[in-house]
Amino acid sequence: MNTLAQRARRVADIAALNADIVDRDARFPVEAVDALRQERLLGIQVPARFGGEDVGLAEIAELCCTLGQACSATAMIFAMHHIKLCSLVTHGAESEWHCDLMERVARDQLLIASSTTEAGIGGDLRNSLCAVEVSGNRFSLTKDASVISYGAHADLILATARRDRDAPSSDQVLVALLRDQLSLERTSRWDTLGMRGTCSDGFLLEARDVPVVQILPKPFAEIAAQSMLASSHLLWGSVWFGLASFAVDRARAFVQMEARRKPGQVPPGALRLAEVANELQAMRSAVVAGLRRFEIAQGDPNELGSIGFTVMLNNVKLTASSMAVGIVQQALSIVGLAGYKNGTPFSLGRVMRDVMSAPLMIANDRILSNTANLLLVQKGGGQLLSA
Ligand SMILES: Cc1cc2nc3c(=O)[nH]c(=O)nc-3n(C[C@H](O)[C@H](O)[C@H](O)COP(=O)(O)OP(=O)(O)OC[C@H]3O[C@@H](n4cnc5c(N)ncnc54)[C@H](O)[C@@H]3O)c2cc1C
């Protein structure tokens, strides 16, 4: 029983068992994350030469979906960890320090968190206020990080910052900070509608006397374009697909139960079920097409950074996030009160609250306005199978 799917299934079973309590108490899903470590799923993306398993983004996306059907917070934590690891694997191979770090991630199953969001900047990933302050071969960093998911539980944080005190806000670097190099002073509590178990508190992040070799050599602009944008939108989309398919499964079970109760009659919800199953398939197609295009473009920085590719990824995020919300809502209307109530076999309250975060996680309007700017200069000529 050791395929990736089987390993993820075992974690998902544990995650599902604890999902309600994790949500109720807004607490870190410690059992599920321990299980991820136990199954050694935190290091799978690391190249085999550094002790990992060379697992690609599409397979990780499948695991995000499996976990999403069990516990949204666990799935999102797993996705966010692998989004950061994707940047480390794609851009760290030229630096000895980051190669050693990859080995440690695989060997010790380090959990990686992300700090891009900053007070005064919000979700504008490509700008920072804080700056790396280099002195000799050491640097320090102070960041008013308004959201760091599972920051208090992470072994490593990858943070964006301006290259130096005089750099413009868009001239950013990505730095790797180990837990024992950091102080995190909590500035806000994550008491939210949904995704409560991600424990995305705000922190004043301070790092002192950190070796400069821990700054990733590539500018963050390239890291964002060549690895982070794709991995974020595709893995988030896969988590949301997991949430949506969980809701449709509950709606299907409800309609089937109704059909058994009144043999010979098609329950009224059956038509709506057919409709939502169609939506789910369209959502899957959008995410899978994005994953396929990423597989083809991988290793080609020009294609990954092209306008067409960025627009395509932005569209995957917009489509997946808004469809997921609609699908869960449709499932809820099929199930009715049994879905609205907590503690029934058809409850959908938690997943409804969790999925509402999807359009906010890098606000869809911010993404649309980025696409709008790109469309001003994009050339036409899309093909059915190649664009
Ligand atoms: C579950 C969850 C986990 C997260 N985890 C992390 C994490 O680990 N690390 C991290 O750094 N961040 C994290 N974030 C934050 C996330 O990445 C975004 O930064 C955040 O969701 C944006 O928040 P905002 O709406 O306050 O900010 P903004 O993006 O500033 O948006 C504020 C408002 O302005 C609008 N807006 C913004 N720009 C435009 C524009 N150009 N055109 C039109 N309207 C615009 C938006 O639609 C929105 O209504 C997480 C968020 C969530 C929901």
The ligand as an SDF file (V2000), in Angstrom:
LIG
                    3D

 53 58  0  0  0  0  0  0  0  0999 V2000
   -6.8410   31.0520    3.4190 C   0  0  0  0  0  0  0  0  0  0  0  0
   -5.8220   32.1090    3.1210 C   0  0  0  0  0  0  0  0  0  0  0  0
   -4.4990   31.8490    3.3670 C   0  0  0  0  0  0  0  0  0  0  0  0
   -3.5240   32.8060    3.0860 C   0  0  0  0  0  0  0  0  0  0  0  0
   -2.2220   32.5250    3.3710 N   0  0  0  0  0  0  0  0  0  0  0  0
   -1.2550   33.4340    3.1260 C   0  0  0  0  0  0  0  0  0  0  0  0
    0.1050   33.1420    3.4140 C   0  0  0  0  0  0  0  0  0  0  0  0
    0.4380   32.0720    3.9070 O   0  0  0  0  0  0  0  0  0  0  0  0
    1.0210   34.0950    3.1680 N   0  0  0  0  0  0  0  0  0  0  0  0
    0.7050   35.2940    2.6200 C   0  0  0  0  0  0  0  0  0  0  0  0
    1.6040   36.0920    2.3860 O   0  0  0  0  0  0  0  0  0  0  0  0
   -0.5770   35.6100    2.3310 N   0  0  0  0  0  0  0  0  0  0  0  0
   -1.5670   34.7070    2.5750 C   0  0  0  0  0  0  0  0  0  0  0  0
   -2.8890   35.0020    2.2990 N   0  0  0  0  0  0  0  0  0  0  0  0
   -3.2210   36.3280    1.7890 C   0  0  0  0  0  0  0  0  0  0  0  0
   -3.5120   36.3140    0.2910 C   0  0  0  0  0  0  0  0  0  0  0  0
   -2.4140   35.8310   -0.4150 O   0  0  0  0  0  0  0  0  0  0  0  0
   -3.8650   37.7110   -0.1850 C   0  0  0  0  0  0  0  0  0  0  0  0
   -2.8280   38.5720    0.1250 O   0  0  0  0  0  0  0  0  0  0  0  0
   -5.0690   38.2130    0.4820 C   0  0  0  0  0  0  0  0  0  0  0  0
   -6.1050   37.2610    0.3490 O   0  0  0  0  0  0  0  0  0  0  0  0
   -5.4920   39.5430   -0.1140 C   0  0  0  0  0  0  0  0  0  0  0  0
   -6.2010   40.1930    0.8750 O   0  0  0  0  0  0  0  0  0  0  0  0
   -7.0180   41.5540    0.7120 P   0  0  0  0  0  0  0  0  0  0  0  0
   -8.2970   41.2530    0.0550 O   0  0  0  0  0  0  0  0  0  0  0  0
   -7.0760   42.2060    2.0300 O   0  0  0  0  0  0  0  0  0  0  0  0
   -6.0670   42.4980   -0.1010 O   0  0  0  0  0  0  0  0  0  0  0  0
   -6.0280   43.1700   -1.5080 P   0  0  0  0  0  0  0  0  0  0  0  0
   -5.4860   42.2720   -2.5400 O   0  0  0  0  0  0  0  0  0  0  0  0
   -5.2450   44.3930   -1.2440 O   0  0  0  0  0  0  0  0  0  0  0  0
   -7.5130   43.5320   -1.9140 O   0  0  0  0  0  0  0  0  0  0  0  0
   -8.3380   44.4470   -1.1950 C   0  0  0  0  0  0  0  0  0  0  0  0
   -9.5340   44.8140   -2.0580 C   0  0  0  0  0  0  0  0  0  0  0  0
   -9.0780   45.6100   -3.1660 O   0  0  0  0  0  0  0  0  0  0  0  0
   -9.5040   45.0380   -4.3950 C   0  0  0  0  0  0  0  0  0  0  0  0
   -8.4040   45.1840   -5.3520 N   0  0  0  0  0  0  0  0  0  0  0  0
   -7.0930   45.0290   -5.1150 C   0  0  0  0  0  0  0  0  0  0  0  0
   -6.3870   45.2800   -6.2340 N   0  0  0  0  0  0  0  0  0  0  0  0
   -7.2710   45.6020   -7.1950 C   0  0  0  0  0  0  0  0  0  0  0  0
   -7.1590   45.9770   -8.5560 C   0  0  0  0  0  0  0  0  0  0  0  0
   -5.9690   46.0630   -9.1350 N   0  0  0  0  0  0  0  0  0  0  0  0
   -8.2790   46.2110   -9.2300 N   0  0  0  0  0  0  0  0  0  0  0  0
   -9.4790   46.1520   -8.6410 C   0  0  0  0  0  0  0  0  0  0  0  0
   -9.6500   45.8140   -7.3450 N   0  0  0  0  0  0  0  0  0  0  0  0
   -8.5650   45.5430   -6.6240 C   0  0  0  0  0  0  0  0  0  0  0  0
   -9.7750   43.5600   -4.0790 C   0  0  0  0  0  0  0  0  0  0  0  0
  -10.7220   43.0100   -4.9560 O   0  0  0  0  0  0  0  0  0  0  0  0
  -10.2900   43.6330   -2.6690 C   0  0  0  0  0  0  0  0  0  0  0  0
  -11.6510   43.9340   -2.6870 O   0  0  0  0  0  0  0  0  0  0  0  0
   -3.8860   34.0600    2.5630 C   0  0  0  0  0  0  0  0  0  0  0  0
   -5.2400   34.3270    2.2910 C   0  0  0  0  0  0  0  0  0  0  0  0
   -6.2010   33.3780    2.5690 C   0  0  0  0  0  0  0  0  0  0  0  0
   -7.6330   33.6850    2.2900 C   0  0  0  0  0  0  0  0  0  0  0  0
  1  2  1  0
  2  3  1  0
  2 52  2  0
  3  4  2  0
  4  5  1  0
  4 50  1  0
  5  6  2  0
  6  7  1  0
  6 13  1  0
  7  8  2  0
  7  9  1  0
  9 10  1  0
 10 11  2  0
 10 12  1  0
 12 13  2  0
 13 14  1  0
 14 15  1  0
 14 50  1  0
 15 16  1  0
 16 17  1  0
 16 18  1  0
 18 19  1  0
 18 20  1  0
 20 21  1  0
 20 22  1  0
 22 23  1  0
 23 24  1  0
 24 25  2  0
 24 26  1  0
 24 27  1  0
 27 28  1  0
 28 29  2  0
 28 30  1  0
 28 31  1  0
 31 32  1  0
 32 33  1  0
 33 34  1  0
 33 48  1  0
 34 35  1  0
 35 36  1  0
 35 46  1  0
 36 37  1  0
 36 45  1  0
 37 38  2  0
 38 39  1  0
 39 40  1  0
 39 45  2  0
 40 41  1  0
 40 42  2  0
 42 43  1  0
 43 44  2  0
 44 45  1  0
 46 47  1  0
 46 48  1  0
 48 49  1  0
 50 51  2  0
 51 52  1  0
 52 53  1  0
M  END
$$$$
